[in-house]
C-alpha cells in the first residue's frame, strides 16, 4: 500500500472535460461526441481490456525530467531524461534493474500502477477504437504520470513491455443502446417473487423517466464493463482465525448508537457510481476520524469533470478517484462544484479547501488479492469500503431482503452487464434463515431498496462482490 504526505496542488484538467454538455442535449448525443474524439482524447474514456498476464513481465519506462507539479500535462511526453527497467512479477513484486524492490498492481483492466524507489507511476494501457469495438495493445501505455512519495517532483512517462503481447480485440458495448424509454418488466418481477423468498422485487415507476441507455449508465456505464472479473483469493488459516473474533453483525450506521455514514444520494442518468462510492467512503472515514465533528459532503462533479483519472459519465473505478486523485489533487465540498449528472467542463471553485488521502490500495494489497475474510477485517477496523460487483437485470428491481442473482432477464430492455460501484457499510447473518449478507449503500436515491441500501449474499462471491474492495485513509 502506498503511503504519502500530500501537498495541495492545482486541479488537473483534461481536454475531454472541456466538452460542455448542454441540458438540452441527450446523453446519447454526448456519447456520440465522446466516441468521435475517443482516439485522440484517450486518457479519460478508456475501453482498454488488459489482463494480468498481459502486464506481468519486464518493462522499459521512458521518463521526463522530474521537475513538474500536480498540474503537469502529459499529453506530450517531452525529452526523456530517465530510462528505467521494471520487472513486474507474481503476485505484486516490482524490481528495477539494480535489484531494488517495490510493488505493483493492475487497475482493473485499465492500466497499472508501480510503486518503487519512493516514486509512484501510473498509466492507462494503450488501445485503439472506442467503447463499441477496440483493440488493446497491452504491451505499451499511453503517457502517464509519475511523482515521488511526497506528491512532489512530477514527471511524465511512457512504458513499453520488452516482450510483445497479442492484441486483444474487444466489443465491450453493443454498437448502440436503445434510446427509447426504459420499461419495467412486471412479468419478471412476478417471476422473481414467485421463485424464491430471500429477497423481494418491485417495479419502480421512477425508472421509466430514464432511457435504456441512461439505466445502463446508472449501473456503471461502458467504462465499467469488466469481461473477466477476478475471483477472490483463497483465505489463509490466519485470515480465518482473525475474523473469528469479529462480531456476527456489524454496521457503520449504528456503532454503539452512532452513525458514521452520510446520506444516500442519487447519481441520476450519469455513470458516476464509482465517484459516488468514492466520495461516500471519504465522507464516512472523515466522520470516523473526527468523531462526527466534520460531516462534509464531497463534490462528485469535481471528480467527474476535473480529473484526468476520471472517466466522467461513461463509468470508471474507485481506485483512481478515492485513491490516486484524492492523494494527488484532493477533494472539495459539494458546494464548490454542485452535481449536474453531466460531463460538464471543469468549474470547481479554485478557492475551496481540499481534503486529502494519505494511503490507498486494494483490500489484500493488489488487484486479485481480495476475499471475504479480508473485507470483514478491513471493514470493521478501517471503515466503509467501495466495492464493485456485476449488475444483472433483476437487481434493478430489488426492494428488500438478501439479494442474489435469480437469472431472470428484462425482456423489454436487454442491457449490458456492467460493474457497479457502491459503498460497503456492514455485514450480518439473517436471524431466521442463517443466510450471511453484506450491507451496501447505493447511489440510486433513498426511495430504492431498503432506504437506498441493499443486502447481498456474503461468502459466495455473489456477482463478484468479494473480489474488488478498496481501502483508503483520509487526512482529517
C-alpha positions as CSV (number, residue, x, y, z in Angstrom):
1,X,0.0,0.0,0.0
2,X,1.3,3.4,-0.9
3,X,1.8,5.9,1.9
4,X,2.4,9.6,1.1
5,X,2.1,13.1,2.6
6,X,0.1,15.1,0.1
7,X,0.5,18.7,-0.7
8,X,-2.0,21.0,-2.3
9,X,-1.8,21.4,-6.0
10,X,-3.7,22.6,-9.0
11,X,-6.6,20.5,-10.3
12,X,-5.5,18.5,-13.3
13,X,-7.7,19.5,-16.3
14,X,-8.1,17.4,-19.4
15,X,-9.2,18.2,-22.8
16,X,-12.1,15.7,-22.7
17,X,-13.6,17.6,-19.9
18,X,-13.7,20.8,-22.0
19,X,-16.7,19.4,-23.9
20,X,-19.6,21.3,-22.4
21,X,-22.8,19.3,-22.2
22,X,-25.9,21.5,-22.5
23,X,-29.0,20.3,-20.7
24,X,-30.9,20.1,-24.0
25,X,-28.5,17.5,-25.4
26,X,-29.4,13.9,-24.9
27,X,-26.8,11.6,-23.2
28,X,-26.8,9.7,-26.5
29,X,-25.6,12.7,-28.4
30,X,-22.9,13.3,-25.7
31,X,-21.8,9.7,-26.1
32,X,-21.6,10.1,-29.9
33,X,-19.4,13.2,-29.5
34,X,-17.1,11.4,-27.0
35,X,-16.7,8.4,-29.2
36,X,-15.9,10.5,-32.2
37,X,-12.9,12.0,-30.4
38,X,-12.0,9.0,-28.3
39,X,-8.9,8.1,-30.3
40,X,-7.2,11.4,-29.5
41,X,-8.7,12.1,-26.0
42,X,-7.8,8.6,-24.8
43,X,-6.9,9.1,-21.1
44,X,-10.4,9.9,-19.8
45,X,-12.6,7.4,-21.6
46,X,-10.8,4.1,-21.9
47,X,-12.2,0.8,-23.3
48,X,-8.9,-1.0,-22.7
49,X,-9.1,-4.6,-21.7
50,X,-5.8,-5.9,-20.5
51,X,-5.3,-9.0,-18.3
52,X,-2.8,-9.8,-15.6
53,X,-0.7,-12.0,-17.9
54,X,-0.5,-9.2,-20.4
55,X,1.1,-6.9,-17.9
56,X,3.3,-9.2,-16.0
57,X,6.9,-9.1,-17.3
58,X,9.7,-6.7,-17.9
59,X,9.0,-3.1,-19.0
60,X,11.1,-0.1,-20.1
61,X,9.9,3.2,-18.7
62,X,10.9,6.4,-20.6
63,X,10.6,9.3,-18.2
64,X,10.9,13.1,-18.4
65,X,12.7,15.5,-16.0
66,X,11.2,15.3,-12.5
67,X,10.6,19.0,-12.1
68,X,6.8,19.3,-12.6
69,X,4.0,19.6,-10.1
70,X,0.5,18.2,-9.8
71,X,-0.8,20.3,-12.7
72,X,1.6,18.6,-15.1
73,X,0.1,17.9,-18.6
74,X,1.4,14.7,-20.1
75,X,-0.3,14.9,-23.5
76,X,3.2,15.2,-24.9
77,X,6.0,13.3,-23.4
78,X,8.8,15.7,-23.8
79,X,12.6,15.0,-23.7
80,X,13.4,11.7,-22.0
81,X,15.8,12.1,-19.0
82,X,15.4,8.8,-17.1
83,X,15.2,5.3,-18.5
84,X,14.2,2.7,-16.0
85,X,13.6,-1.1,-16.3
86,X,11.0,-2.7,-14.1
87,X,10.1,-6.3,-13.9
88,X,6.6,-6.9,-12.6
89,X,6.3,-10.3,-11.0
90,X,3.7,-12.5,-9.4
91,X,1.8,-11.6,-7.3
92,X,2.7,-7.9,-6.8
93,X,6.5,-7.5,-6.7
94,X,8.2,-4.9,-8.8
95,X,12.0,-5.0,-9.3
96,X,14.2,-2.4,-11.0
97,X,17.5,-3.0,-13.0
98,X,19.5,-2.6,-9.8
99,X,17.6,-5.2,-7.8
100,X,15.5,-2.7,-5.7
101,X,12.0,-4.0,-4.9
102,X,8.7,-2.3,-4.8
103,X,5.1,-3.2,-5.5
104,X,2.7,-3.0,-8.4
105,X,-1.0,-3.7,-9.2
106,X,-3.4,-3.8,-12.0
107,X,-6.1,-1.1,-12.0
108,X,-8.9,-3.4,-13.1
109,X,-8.3,-3.9,-16.8
110,X,-7.5,-0.3,-17.5
111,X,-3.8,0.1,-16.7
112,X,-1.3,-0.4,-13.8
113,X,0.5,1.3,-11.0
114,X,4.1,0.8,-9.9
115,X,5.4,2.0,-6.5
116,X,9.2,1.7,-6.2
117,X,12.2,3.8,-5.1
118,X,9.9,6.3,-3.3
119,X,8.1,7.0,-6.6
120,X,4.7,6.1,-7.9
121,X,3.9,5.5,-11.6
122,X,0.5,5.2,-13.2
123,X,-0.5,5.0,-16.9
124,X,-3.5,3.7,-18.8
125,X,-2.9,0.8,-21.2
126,X,-2.8,1.6,-24.9
127,X,-5.8,0.9,-27.1
128,X,-7.3,2.0,-30.4
129,X,-11.0,2.2,-31.0
130,X,-13.9,3.1,-28.8
131,X,-16.4,1.6,-26.4
132,X,-18.2,-0.3,-29.1
133,X,-15.1,-2.0,-30.5
134,X,-11.5,-1.6,-29.5
135,X,-8.1,-3.3,-29.9
136,X,-6.0,-3.2,-26.7
137,X,-2.2,-3.2,-27.2
138,X,-1.3,-4.3,-23.6
139,X,2.4,-4.2,-24.1
140,X,2.5,-0.4,-24.1
141,X,0.9,2.5,-22.3
142,X,-0.4,6.0,-23.1
143,X,1.7,8.7,-21.5
144,X,1.3,8.5,-17.7
145,X,2.2,10.4,-14.6
146,X,5.0,9.8,-12.0
147,X,5.6,11.6,-8.8
148,X,7.6,11.0,-5.6
149,X,6.2,9.8,-2.3
150,X,5.7,13.3,-1.0
151,X,3.5,14.1,-4.1
152,X,6.2,16.4,-5.5
153,X,8.6,16.3,-8.4
154,X,6.2,15.1,-11.0
155,X,7.2,13.8,-14.4
156,X,5.6,12.2,-17.5
157,X,6.5,8.7,-18.7
158,X,5.5,6.1,-21.2
159,X,6.2,2.4,-20.9
160,X,6.9,-0.4,-23.3
161,X,7.0,-4.1,-22.4
162,X,10.2,-5.8,-23.5
163,X,8.2,-8.7,-25.0
164,X,5.2,-8.4,-27.3
165,X,1.7,-9.5,-26.3
166,X,-1.1,-10.4,-28.7
167,X,-3.5,-7.5,-29.2
168,X,-6.9,-8.0,-27.6
169,X,-9.9,-7.2,-29.8
170,X,-12.9,-6.4,-27.6
171,X,-16.5,-5.4,-28.1
172,X,-17.4,-4.0,-24.7
173,X,-20.8,-2.4,-25.6
174,X,-23.2,-3.0,-28.4
175,X,-22.9,-0.7,-31.4
176,X,-25.9,1.3,-30.0
177,X,-28.0,1.1,-26.9
178,X,-31.7,1.8,-27.4
179,X,-32.7,5.5,-26.8
180,X,-36.3,4.5,-26.1
181,X,-37.7,4.9,-22.6
182,X,-36.9,2.2,-20.1
183,X,-39.9,0.0,-19.4
184,X,-40.5,-2.1,-16.3
185,X,-40.9,-5.8,-16.8
186,X,-43.8,-6.7,-14.5
187,X,-43.7,-10.3,-15.5
188,X,-40.1,-10.6,-14.5
189,X,-40.9,-9.0,-11.1
190,X,-43.6,-11.6,-10.6
191,X,-41.2,-14.4,-11.6
192,X,-38.6,-13.2,-9.2
193,X,-41.0,-13.1,-6.2
194,X,-42.6,-16.4,-7.1
195,X,-39.3,-18.3,-7.5
196,X,-37.6,-17.6,-4.1
197,X,-38.1,-15.9,-0.8
198,X,-34.6,-14.5,0.0
199,X,-35.5,-11.1,-1.5
200,X,-38.4,-9.1,-2.9
201,X,-38.7,-7.3,-6.2
202,X,-40.8,-4.4,-7.3
203,X,-41.3,-2.2,-10.3
204,X,-40.0,1.3,-9.7
205,X,-42.1,3.9,-11.6
206,X,-39.2,6.4,-11.4
207,X,-37.0,4.2,-13.5
208,X,-39.3,4.9,-16.5
209,X,-38.2,8.5,-16.6
210,X,-34.8,7.2,-17.9
211,X,-33.9,5.8,-21.3
212,X,-32.5,2.3,-21.6
213,X,-29.1,3.8,-22.1
214,X,-29.4,6.0,-19.0
215,X,-30.3,3.0,-17.0
216,X,-27.2,1.3,-18.3
217,X,-25.1,4.3,-17.2
218,X,-26.7,4.2,-13.7
219,X,-25.4,0.6,-13.4
220,X,-21.8,1.5,-14.2
221,X,-21.7,2.5,-17.9
222,X,-19.4,1.4,-20.7
223,X,-16.2,2.4,-18.8
224,X,-17.0,-0.1,-16.1
225,X,-17.6,-3.2,-18.3
226,X,-15.4,-6.0,-17.0
227,X,-15.3,-9.0,-19.2
228,X,-13.4,-11.1,-16.7
229,X,-13.8,-10.0,-13.1
230,X,-11.2,-11.7,-10.8
231,X,-12.1,-14.4,-8.3
232,X,-11.5,-13.9,-4.6
233,X,-8.1,-15.1,-3.3
234,X,-8.2,-18.2,-1.1
235,X,-8.4,-17.3,2.6
236,X,-5.5,-18.4,4.7
237,X,-5.9,-20.0,8.1
238,X,-4.5,-16.9,9.7
239,X,-7.2,-14.7,7.9
240,X,-9.9,-17.1,9.0
241,X,-8.6,-17.0,12.6
242,X,-8.6,-13.2,12.7
243,X,-12.2,-12.8,11.6
244,X,-13.4,-15.4,14.1
245,X,-13.1,-12.7,16.7
246,X,-15.3,-10.2,14.9
247,X,-18.9,-9.6,15.8
248,X,-21.6,-11.6,14.0
249,X,-23.3,-8.4,12.9
250,X,-21.8,-5.0,12.3
251,X,-22.9,-1.8,10.6
252,X,-21.2,1.6,10.5
253,X,-24.7,3.3,10.6
254,X,-25.0,2.1,14.2
255,X,-21.9,1.7,16.2
256,X,-23.0,1.9,19.8
257,X,-25.8,4.2,18.6
258,X,-23.6,6.5,16.4
259,X,-24.0,6.7,12.6
260,X,-20.8,7.4,10.5
261,X,-22.4,7.0,7.1
262,X,-23.6,10.1,5.1
263,X,-27.0,10.3,3.4
264,X,-27.9,8.4,0.3
265,X,-27.6,10.4,-2.9
266,X,-28.8,9.8,-6.5
267,X,-26.4,9.7,-9.4
268,X,-29.3,10.2,-11.9
269,X,-28.5,9.4,-15.5
270,X,-24.7,9.7,-15.3
271,X,-22.5,6.7,-15.0
272,X,-20.7,8.2,-11.9
273,X,-21.4,5.4,-9.4
274,X,-17.6,5.0,-8.9
275,X,-17.3,8.6,-7.9
276,X,-20.3,8.4,-5.5
277,X,-18.9,5.3,-3.9
278,X,-15.5,7.1,-3.6
279,X,-16.9,10.2,-2.0
280,X,-19.2,8.2,0.3
281,X,-16.1,6.4,1.6
282,X,-14.2,9.6,2.3
283,X,-17.2,11.2,3.9
284,X,-17.6,8.2,6.3
285,X,-13.8,8.0,7.0
286,X,-13.8,11.7,7.8
287,X,-16.7,11.3,10.2
288,X,-14.9,8.5,11.9
289,X,-11.6,10.4,12.2
290,X,-13.3,13.5,13.6
291,X,-15.9,11.7,15.7
292,X,-18.6,13.3,13.5
293,X,-17.2,16.8,14.1
294,X,-16.8,17.1,10.3
295,X,-19.7,15.8,8.3
296,X,-18.6,17.0,4.8
297,X,-20.5,16.1,1.7
298,X,-17.8,16.0,-1.1
299,X,-18.3,17.1,-4.7
300,X,-18.8,14.2,-7.1
301,X,-18.9,16.7,-10.0
302,X,-15.3,17.8,-9.3
303,X,-14.0,14.3,-10.0
304,X,-16.4,13.7,-12.9
305,X,-15.4,16.9,-14.7
306,X,-11.9,17.8,-13.5
307,X,-9.8,14.7,-13.2
308,X,-7.7,13.1,-15.9
309,X,-8.2,9.9,-13.9
310,X,-12.0,10.1,-14.2
311,X,-14.0,8.5,-16.9
312,X,-16.8,11.0,-16.4
313,X,-20.4,9.8,-17.0
314,X,-19.1,6.8,-19.0
315,X,-18.1,4.9,-15.8
316,X,-14.9,4.3,-14.0
317,X,-13.2,2.9,-10.9
318,X,-12.9,3.9,-7.3
319,X,-9.2,3.1,-7.1
320,X,-8.4,6.1,-9.3
321,X,-10.7,8.6,-7.5
322,X,-10.8,7.8,-3.8
323,X,-7.2,6.7,-4.1
324,X,-4.9,8.4,-6.6
325,X,-7.0,11.5,-7.3
326,X,-7.7,12.1,-3.6
327,X,-3.9,11.9,-2.9
328,X,-2.7,13.9,-5.9
329,X,-5.4,16.6,-6.0
330,X,-7.7,16.2,-3.0
331,X,-11.5,16.5,-2.9
332,X,-13.7,19.5,-2.3
333,X,-17.1,20.2,-0.7
334,X,-20.2,19.7,-2.8
335,X,-21.0,23.4,-3.0
336,X,-17.6,24.0,-4.7
337,X,-18.9,22.2,-7.8
338,X,-22.5,21.0,-7.4
339,X,-23.6,17.8,-9.1
340,X,-25.2,18.1,-12.6
341,X,-25.1,14.5,-13.8
342,X,-23.5,15.7,-17.0
343,X,-20.0,15.7,-18.5
344,X,-19.6,19.4,-17.9
345,X,-16.4,21.4,-18.2
346,X,-14.4,21.7,-15.0
347,X,-15.8,24.5,-13.0
348,X,-14.6,23.9,-9.4
349,X,-14.2,27.0,-7.3
350,X,-10.4,27.3,-7.0
351,X,-10.6,29.0,-3.6
352,X,-12.2,25.9,-2.0
353,X,-10.2,23.9,0.6
354,X,-9.3,20.3,-0.3
355,X,-9.3,17.2,1.8
356,X,-6.6,14.6,1.0
357,X,-6.0,10.9,1.4
358,X,-2.7,9.6,2.7
359,X,-2.8,5.8,1.9
360,X,-4.9,3.7,-0.6
361,X,-4.9,0.3,-2.1
362,X,-7.0,-2.7,-2.9
363,X,-8.0,-4.9,0.1
364,X,-5.4,-7.6,0.1
365,X,-2.7,-5.2,-1.3
366,X,-3.2,-5.7,-5.0
367,X,-5.9,-6.4,-7.6
368,X,-6.9,-10.0,-7.2
369,X,-5.9,-10.4,-3.6
370,X,-9.3,-9.6,-2.0
371,X,-11.6,-12.1,-0.2
372,X,-14.5,-12.2,2.3
373,X,-12.2,-12.5,5.3
374,X,-10.0,-9.5,4.4
375,X,-13.1,-7.4,3.6
376,X,-14.6,-8.2,7.0
377,X,-11.4,-7.2,8.8
378,X,-10.9,-4.1,6.8
379,X,-14.5,-3.0,7.2
380,X,-14.5,-3.3,10.9
381,X,-11.0,-2.0,11.6
382,X,-10.8,0.8,9.0
383,X,-14.3,1.8,7.9
384,X,-16.7,1.5,4.9
385,X,-15.2,0.3,1.6
386,X,-16.1,0.9,-2.0
387,X,-16.8,-2.4,-3.8
388,X,-17.6,-3.4,-7.3
389,X,-20.0,-6.1,-8.5
390,X,-21.8,-7.1,-11.6
391,X,-25.3,-5.7,-12.1
392,X,-27.9,-8.0,-13.7
393,X,-31.4,-7.0,-14.9
394,X,-33.1,-8.4,-11.7
395,X,-31.0,-6.2,-9.4
396,X,-32.6,-3.0,-10.6
397,X,-35.9,-4.3,-9.2
398,X,-34.6,-5.0,-5.7
399,X,-36.9,-3.9,-2.9
400,X,-35.6,-5.6,0.2
401,X,-34.2,-8.8,1.6
402,X,-30.9,-10.5,0.8
403,X,-30.2,-10.3,-2.9
404,X,-28.8,-13.0,-5.2
405,X,-29.0,-13.2,-8.9
406,X,-32.1,-15.2,-10.0
407,X,-31.2,-15.5,-13.7
408,X,-34.4,-13.6,-14.8
409,X,-33.9,-11.0,-17.5
410,X,-35.9,-8.0,-18.6
411,X,-37.5,-9.0,-21.9
412,X,-38.1,-5.3,-22.9
413,X,-34.7,-3.8,-22.2
414,X,-31.7,-6.0,-22.8
415,X,-28.8,-4.2,-21.0
416,X,-25.1,-4.8,-21.0
417,X,-23.5,-6.4,-17.9
418,X,-21.5,-3.8,-16.0
419,X,-19.5,-3.4,-12.8
420,X,-21.4,-1.1,-10.5
421,X,-19.7,0.6,-7.5
422,X,-21.3,1.0,-4.1
423,X,-20.2,1.5,-0.5
424,X,-19.9,-1.5,1.8
425,X,-21.1,-0.4,5.3
426,X,-21.9,-3.5,7.2
427,X,-22.5,-7.3,7.3
428,X,-24.6,-9.7,9.2
429,X,-26.5,-13.0,9.4
430,X,-30.2,-13.3,9.0
431,X,-31.6,-14.5,12.3
432,X,-34.4,-16.6,10.7
433,X,-32.6,-18.2,7.8
434,X,-29.0,-18.1,8.8
435,X,-28.1,-16.5,5.5
436,X,-25.0,-14.3,5.6
437,X,-25.1,-10.9,3.9
438,X,-23.2,-7.7,3.1
439,X,-25.0,-4.3,3.6
440,X,-24.2,-1.7,0.9
441,X,-25.1,1.9,0.3
442,X,-26.3,2.5,-3.3
443,X,-26.5,5.8,-5.2
444,X,-29.9,5.4,-6.7
445,X,-31.8,7.5,-4.2
446,X,-33.4,6.8,-0.8
447,X,-36.6,5.6,-2.5
448,X,-34.9,2.5,-3.9
449,X,-34.3,-0.7,-2.0
450,X,-34.0,-0.6,1.8
451,X,-33.9,3.2,2.2
452,X,-31.2,3.4,-0.5
453,X,-29.3,0.5,0.9
454,X,-29.3,-3.2,-0.1
455,X,-28.2,-6.5,1.3
456,X,-26.5,-9.1,-0.8
457,X,-25.3,-12.7,-0.1
458,X,-22.0,-13.0,1.6
459,X,-19.4,-15.7,1.4
460,X,-20.3,-16.9,-2.1
461,X,-18.8,-14.0,-4.1
462,X,-22.3,-13.1,-5.3
463,X,-22.0,-11.1,-8.5
464,X,-18.2,-10.9,-7.9
465,X,-18.7,-8.5,-4.9
466,X,-15.9,-10.2,-2.9
467,X,-13.2,-9.6,-5.4
468,X,-12.8,-5.8,-5.8
469,X,-12.9,-4.0,-2.5
470,X,-10.8,-0.8,-2.0
471,X,-9.4,0.9,1.1
472,X,-8.2,4.5,1.7
473,X,-7.1,6.6,4.7
474,X,-8.4,10.2,4.8
475,X,-6.5,13.1,6.4
476,X,-8.9,15.0,8.7
